[in-house]
Amino acid sequence: MAAYNIRRTPLERAEYAIIVSTLLFLVVLTVQPLLNLLAISLSDPSKVAGMSGLTVLPNGFSTDVWSLLLNNPAVLRGVVNSIFITLVSSFLGVVLTALMAWALSRPGLPGRRVIFVLLLVTIVFDPGIIPDYLVNKRLGLLDSYWSVILFKLVNAWYLIILIRFFEEVPKELLEASELDGANPFQIFWYVALPLAKSALATIALFYFVFHWNEFFRAMIYLNDQSKWPLQVVLRQFVVEGDKLAMVGVDNSNNYTGASQINIRALKAGMILLTIVPILAIYPLILKFFTKGTMSGALKG
């Protein structure tokens, strides 16, 4: 590495310094708001009001906010509901998208062009909330998890991405599999899917983020508060400012420590609680992005 640095020209050193500085600036720009939220949520409630948006270290120390959030039944139910809805929706979405993409990527599929045109129509024309509501009501899905899980179970954009990926699978591999006696499903399972690990990981991440952040549909179709995902609970508290929903009426009336928690600190902790799962899943998916898309074929 040292020898390589010596061979660099002054212009190359300047370019390297600019690139590194820019990346560090972007890291700081991204991490600083999260550190600010964490600092506010861990600060002494009496000192939160004087903290600025640039503060990254707690002013004093208190875990009252996190104790309150992690012991609140509505928040715990919201976390469980969000995890359940997101995992089921993402799993079904990836499975159905992969199956449909593989079928549409095969040149011999009857009516392939017509199906693809209909797929593009769904991107341009959205049915709207009223027809969607009437369909769910007729199917008896109101106040059911399925009204949220089935929403955009197969995303047209993600489907097109996967179709184009499957179209790039070498025909030689498919023909060799057929000569070895593999049936169409075995070709899909043992040849196509191993090659598509990076693409499937990307699609899975897209589905996960989409369903985890979805709150509008749950707010409309789920009337039972015990079925609310975390994002709806967050909206009720952060947007509407319903502190009693977090603190509780008893604590508020009795003037206990919980009622004295700063509303800003409580909002900061709640926002972090909804962001952490998304941040945690990125390192698990990232390894697939760095692998070659044809690594499965080389290993086979």
Rosetta blueprint (number, residue, H / E / L):
1 M L
2 A H
3 A H
4 Y H
5 N H
6 I H
7 R L
8 R L
9 T L
10 P H
11 L H
12 E H
13 R H
14 A H
15 E H
16 Y H
17 A H
18 I H
19 I H
20 V H
21 S H
22 T H
23 L H
24 L H
25 F H
26 L H
27 V H
28 V H
29 L H
30 T H
31 V H
32 Q H
33 P H
34 L H
35 L H
36 N H
37 L H
38 L H
39 A H
40 I H
41 S H
42 L H
43 S L
44 D L
45 P H
46 S H
47 K H
48 V H
49 A H
50 G H
51 M L
52 S L
53 G L
54 L L
55 T L
56 V L
57 L L
58 P L
59 N L
60 G L
61 F L
62 S L
63 T L
64 D H
65 V H
66 W H
67 S H
68 L H
69 L H
70 L H
71 N L
72 N L
73 P H
74 A H
75 V H
76 L H
77 R H
78 G H
79 V H
80 V H
81 N H
82 S H
83 I H
84 F H
85 I H
86 T H
87 L H
88 V H
89 S H
90 S H
91 F H
92 L H
93 G H
94 V H
95 V H
96 L H
97 T H
98 A H
99 L H
100 M H
101 A H
102 W H
103 A H
104 L H
105 S L
106 R L
107 P L
108 G L
109 L L
110 P L
111 G L
112 R H
113 R H
114 V H
115 I H
116 F H
117 V H
118 L H
119 L H
120 L H
121 V H
122 T H
123 I H
124 V H
125 F L
126 D L
127 P L
128 G L
129 I H
130 I H
131 P H
132 D H
133 Y H
134 L H
135 V H
136 N H
137 K H
138 R H
139 L L
140 G L
141 L L
142 L L
143 D L
144 S L
145 Y L
146 W H
147 S H
148 V H
149 I H
150 L L
151 F L
152 K L
153 L L
154 V L
155 N L
156 A H
157 W H
158 Y H
159 L H
160 I H
161 I H
162 L H
163 I H
164 R H
165 F H
166 F H
167 E H
168 E L
169 V L
170 P L
171 K H
172 E H
173 L H
174 L H
175 E H
176 A H
177 S H
178 E H
179 L H
180 D L
181 G L
182 A L
183 N L
184 P H
185 F H
186 Q H
187 I H
188 F H
189 W H
190 Y H
191 V H
192 A H
193 L H
194 P H
195 L H
196 A L
197 K H
198 S H
199 A H
200 L H
201 A H
202 T H
203 I H
204 A H
205 L H
206 F H
207 Y H
208 F H
209 V H
210 F H
211 H H
212 W H
213 N H
214 E L
215 F L
216 F H
217 R H
218 A H
219 M H
220 I H
221 Y H
222 L L
223 N L
224 D L
225 Q H
226 S H
227 K H
228 W L
229 P L
230 L H
231 Q H
232 V H
233 V H
234 L H
235 R H
236 Q H
237 F H
238 V H
239 V H
240 E L
241 G L
242 D L
243 K L
244 L H
245 A H
246 M H
247 V H
248 G L
249 V H
250 D H
251 N H
252 S H
253 N H
254 N H
255 Y L
256 T L
257 G H
258 A H
259 S H
260 Q H
261 I L
262 N L
263 I H
264 R H
265 A H
266 L H
267 K H
268 A H
269 G H
270 M H
271 I H
272 L H
273 L H
274 T H
275 I H
276 V H
277 P H
278 I H
279 L H
280 A H
281 I H
282 Y H
283 P H
284 L H
285 I H
286 L H
287 K H
288 F H
289 F H
290 T L
291 K L
292 G L
293 T L
294 M L
295 S H
296 G H
297 A H
298 L H
299 K H
300 G L
